[in-house]
Each structure stands twice: as structure tokens, then as C-alpha cells.
């Protein structure tokens, strides 16, 4: 089925009168996007499974504690009754601990997803700069995060992927100097930021070298 879909996409692109090189590049980038989404899905499934295992373990501990409490309360002995009360307190403490851990795991997972959605290059690095005390987690929503991310993007934009597309390179058919009116001129190159220059160097090393002269 995938092969048929790929053939259909290839035929569609050929119908646009694109060269085979351009079609191959488009299909390669499409494959990278699919692989990236598959990695995200696998990561999310692993986090979900780990979360479920911990919840199941904590629930087992709570069930054992409840069972022990009921067994003790059936005995009319003061010392045993006191032990039952102690077990009840332990059960309540275990439940509180479980809820706290679950809440922390849900918050961390939601925060990682939000940072990925905000195009953070390194979620751990961005987390280290966040004021966690200023964030509130409520029903899956992290209140206060948007404002902090806006500030971080303004002050540390290098931590995030740029929303601006890479410059489009227009060259002469002979592969020499850019065509008159091309978008990347010597003047435009001199005004480029670091990231745009890196993008240009990757896309057209010869043009990059020419513009640097």
C-alpha cells in the first residue's frame, strides 16, 4: 500500500513538470517527516507504558494495605487495632504519594509536549530556564507557560527553531552568478543572520562561497 501511495505521489509530482532531482528531494524530505512522526509516537507510547506500570504498582500496594486493614479490624484486640490504624495511615500516605507522583509525571509529559510544539531545539535546556514556581498545572493545561515562552523566545531565540523559511536561491541556468533580480544578492547576503547563512551554505555551497568574497 505504501509503495502504491509513493508511486501516486511520484506520478503527481511528475505531472507538475518537476525534474527528477527535485522529485527525489521532495520524496526524501517527506520520508524524513514520516520518520520523525514515528519516533514521536514511539516515545509517547513508551512514556504511557512506563506511567501505567507505575500506577499499577502503586495500586497494588494500596490494595494490599486495604486488605491488611480489614484483617486487623476483625480482631478485637487493642494492639491489633492500633496496628490497623497505623496501616490505614500508611495507606493514606501511599495514596497521597502516588497522586503526587502521577501529577508530576503528567506535568512533565505535558511540558515536554508543549515545548516540542513551541519548536524548542532542546527541551531540557529550555526547562532549565523556566520559572517552575510560576507555572500551574490544571486538567492537562500548563497555565503561565505561554508568557514565559514568549519571553524566552525574545531573549534566547537560538533555543528555538526559526519560523522564517530559508531563503530561496535563484541561480542562472549555467550555474554561475545569480540571475539579475535574484533574491540572494551580495547586499542581501551581507544582511543575513547566522542561521540564514548556514541554510544558504547547506543549500548552495558554491553560491555561498561566491557571496563571501
C-alpha positions, -999 to +999 in steps of 0.1 A: +000+000+000+028+024+009+045+016-024+013+024-043+010+057-023+046+066-031+040+058-068+009+080-068+028+109-052+057+105-076+033+105-106+016+136-092+049+154-089+058+144-124+026+158-135+037+192-122+066+190-147+092+189-119+127+174-126+135+140-112+161+156-089+135+179-074+110+150-071+137+129-053+144+157-029+107+162-021+102+124-015+133+123+007+121+152+029+086+136+031+103+104+043+122+123+070+089+139+082+072+105+085+102+090+103+102+119+128+065+115+135+070+077+141+098+085+166+075+109+184+047+083+185+071+056+198+084+080+225+048+088+236+039+051+238+069+043+259+061+072+283+025+059+285+036+023+292+060+035+319+033+056+335+008+027+335+033+003+351+040+028+380+003+034+385-004-004+386+024-009+411+011+018+434-025+005+431-013-030+441+004-015+472-029+003+481-049-029+476-026-049+499-028-022+526-066-022+524-067-060+527-044-059+557-065-032+574-097-053+571-080-084+585-067-065+615-101-048+623-118-082+625-096-089+656-109-073+688-075-067+703-063-032+712-028-037+700-040-051+667-065-022+663-036+002+668-017-016+641-047-013+618-048+024+624-011+026+616-017+007+584-045+029+575-023+060+579+004+043+557-022+036+531-033+072+531+003+083+529+009+059+500-021+072+481-010+108+486+025+099+474+010+081+444-012+110+434+018+134+438+040+113+415+012+108+390+006+146+389+044+153+385+046+127+356+016+142+339+030+177+343+064+167+329+049+149+299+026+179+291+055+203+295+077+183+271+049+181+246+043+219+249+080+227+244+082+204+214+052+222+199+069+255+205+098+242+184+123+241+212+156+226+200+165+211+234+136+207+258+159+201+288+178+234+282+145+253+279+131+237+311+162+248+330+153+284+322+117+282+331+103+295+364+086+263+376+070+281+406+053+304+381+036+275+363+003+259+374-009+225+360-046+222+358-065+195+340-038+190+314-031+227+308+000+245+320-011+280+330+016+307+326+038+288+301+029+308+271+040+341+286+073+326+298+080+310+264+073+344+247+099+360+269+124+332+263+120+334+225+127+371+226+157+368+249+171+334+237+158+328+202+187+305+195+170+279+217+141+276+192+136+267+156+131+298+134+096+303+120+111+321+090+116+299+059+151+295+045+159+320+016+151+308-019+181+306-041+178+317-077+208+310-100+215+312-137+209+282-158+247+280-164+253+276-127+273+309-125+263+341-108+227+346-096+203+359-121+195+397-121+168+403-095+177+371-076+166+371-040+201+364-027+223+393-037+256+404-022+238+431-003+212+406+009+239+382+019+257+409+040+225+415+059+218+378+066+218+364+101+239+334+112+212+308+107+202+321+072+239+319+062+241+284+074+210+275+055+224+291+023+257+273+027+239+239+030+217+245+000+242+261-023+279+259-011+292+275-044+269+305-042+277+309-005+315+309-013+309+334-041+289+358-020+316+357+008+342+371-015 
